[in-house]
């Protein structure tokens, strides 16, 4: 199998990395519901027998019986659109049996956890633009025998694939610019180097480590776990991007700094981190409430309650990591602003120096250029004065020297002060040495006298 042409898409999704699932597909009935927006949303339906097996099923929104349960997932398009249009998509595919209050509880923005029409509904929907890579929306409606979830775009590792059906379970060879593709041997696969770099940004194996849930509680934990993993992937990419930028700043010069300041790269990154913090804060509000409400249900297993506690603690650590990244971005932006201010101050210093040098000359030129009688050396009242131009030049030089002396006075004052302090220190040391020698000599003389 050759995967050399499989590349990650622009929004971070992996295209073509997973083979088709070999799960059994239940027959689809001929009398499916006709939708008003065909092809606008992706729909996935799974049937679980409670024994570790799952099957793809038709979209009938039916619930399971006994240990059996069903999962229906709707994937909204990640494009710029109004929230009302997303609600119309859900009404199209979920009504009936859902009602308008169920649709609104799933598609509305902001955090929510509560009971709607007897079912537990929780959502973590950020209010940013749907086309942004930092807008995350996932909502779930949980009953004892079925789960309905809604996500914005594709969530990595949310679906299922049998073990051994993923690219990560293969032994590949990597194609890069230095190592051309070699002939395939047996079932060997070839991947490109940039695909391998994309896999390194993932905090999980794409779909190879997904155990099939045996209960509704396992499925709820799986949904929340994939959401946290998705956030972790985004944070990992930001960390790698920030490390790369810091290395570029260390190696680059003023041109690179000016380019980054013009592009407003770090303010944009800081804004994205703040939006990511908002999404994590929504999860911190919702998931503990989900744990508390699920702990009251007899069908929610105790080990899954512990798994939810681990996910909540992991989400808190992720928040601390994002805050640390935000502080790093702020520090880098502050250093760039300081560097820019220093450059501006240097230019202003040179400009001020030039203006101060030429200002006396401009004043003298203006004074002697005035058409007013009685001005010295204008040869109006004293024609015998012939050295007026020379006197003006001497006066200009004197004023220029005075201006330069004003500039040099602080340095001269510092040097004179340092010399004076050093001289006083030497004088005090010499006096202390003399007094010490005098005292030592006096003690020796008194000692000699005592011996006599």
QUINOR-V787628 format. One record per backbone hydrogen bond with DSSP energy under -0.5 kcal/mol. CO is the residue of the C=O (numbers start at 1). NH is the residue of the N-H. Records with the same first field share a line. If there is no record, write none. Layout:
CO = NH  NH
This chain:
1 = 3  190
3 = 6
5 = 7
7 = 15
9 = 12
13 = 9  15
14 = 16
17 = 167
24 = 26  56
30 = 32
37 = 40
42 = 75
44 = 73
45 = 57
46 = 71
47 = 55
48 = 69
53 = 49
54 = 24
55 = 47
56 = 26
58 = 60
65 = 68
69 = 48
70 = 147
71 = 46
72 = 149
73 = 44
74 = 76  151
75 = 42
76 = 153
77 = 79
79 = 81
82 = 86
83 = 87
84 = 88
85 = 89
86 = 90
87 = 91
88 = 92
89 = 93
90 = 94
91 = 95
94 = 96  98
99 = 103
100 = 104
101 = 105
102 = 106
103 = 106  107
104 = 108
110 = 125
112 = 123
114 = 121
116 = 119
119 = 116  121
120 = 142
121 = 114
122 = 140
123 = 112
124 = 126  138
125 = 110
129 = 132
132 = 135
134 = 136
136 = 126
137 = 152
138 = 124
139 = 150
140 = 122
141 = 148
142 = 120
145 = 64  70
146 = 143
147 = 72
148 = 141
149 = 74
150 = 139
151 = 76  153
154 = 156
155 = 158
162 = 165
165 = 19
166 = 169
167 = 170
170 = 172
171 = 189
173 = 191
174 = 176
175 = 193
178 = 180
179 = 176
184 = 186
185 = 188
189 = 173
190 = 3
191 = 175
192 = 196
193 = 197
194 = 198
195 = 199
196 = 200
197 = 201
198 = 201
199 = 202
207 = 210
209 = 211
215 = 219
216 = 220
217 = 221
218 = 222
219 = 223
220 = 224
221 = 225
222 = 226
223 = 227
224 = 228
225 = 229
226 = 230
227 = 231
228 = 232
229 = 233
230 = 234
231 = 235
232 = 236
233 = 237
234 = 238
235 = 239
236 = 240
237 = 241
238 = 242
239 = 243
240 = 244
241 = 245
242 = 246
243 = 247
244 = 248
245 = 249
246 = 250
247 = 251
248 = 252
253 = 257
254 = 258
255 = 259
256 = 260
257 = 261
258 = 262
259 = 263
260 = 264  265
264 = 268
265 = 269
266 = 270
267 = 271
268 = 272
269 = 273
270 = 274
271 = 275
272 = 276
273 = 277
274 = 278
275 = 279
276 = 280
277 = 281
278 = 282
279 = 283
280 = 284
281 = 285
282 = 286
283 = 287
285 = 289
286 = 290
287 = 291
288 = 292
289 = 293
290 = 294
291 = 295
293 = 296
294 = 297
297 = 300
299 = 301
301 = 305
302 = 306
303 = 307
304 = 308
305 = 309
306 = 310
307 = 311
308 = 312
309 = 313
310 = 314
311 = 315
312 = 316
313 = 317
314 = 318
315 = 319
316 = 320
317 = 321
318 = 322
319 = 323
320 = 324
321 = 325
322 = 326
323 = 327
324 = 328
325 = 329
326 = 330
327 = 331
328 = 332
329 = 333
330 = 334
331 = 335
332 = 336
333 = 337
334 = 338
335 = 339
336 = 340
337 = 341
338 = 342
339 = 343
340 = 344
341 = 345
342 = 346
343 = 347
344 = 348
345 = 349
346 = 350
347 = 351
348 = 352
349 = 353
350 = 354
351 = 355
352 = 356
353 = 357
354 = 358
355 = 359
356 = 360
357 = 361
358 = 362
359 = 363
360 = 364
361 = 365
362 = 366
363 = 367
364 = 368
365 = 369
367 = 370
370 = 372
372 = 375
375 = 378
382 = 385
384 = 386
387 = 391
388 = 392
389 = 393
390 = 394
391 = 395
392 = 396
393 = 397
394 = 398
395 = 399
396 = 400
397 = 401
398 = 402
399 = 403
400 = 404
401 = 405
402 = 406
403 = 407
404 = 408
405 = 409
406 = 410
408 = 412
409 = 413
410 = 414
411 = 415
412 = 416
413 = 417
414 = 418
415 = 419
416 = 420
417 = 421
418 = 422
419 = 423
420 = 424
421 = 425
422 = 426
423 = 427
424 = 428
425 = 429
426 = 430
427 = 431
428 = 432
429 = 433
430 = 434
431 = 435
432 = 436
433 = 437
434 = 438
435 = 439
436 = 440
437 = 441
438 = 442
439 = 443
440 = 444
441 = 445
442 = 446
443 = 447
444 = 448
445 = 449
446 = 450
447 = 451
448 = 452
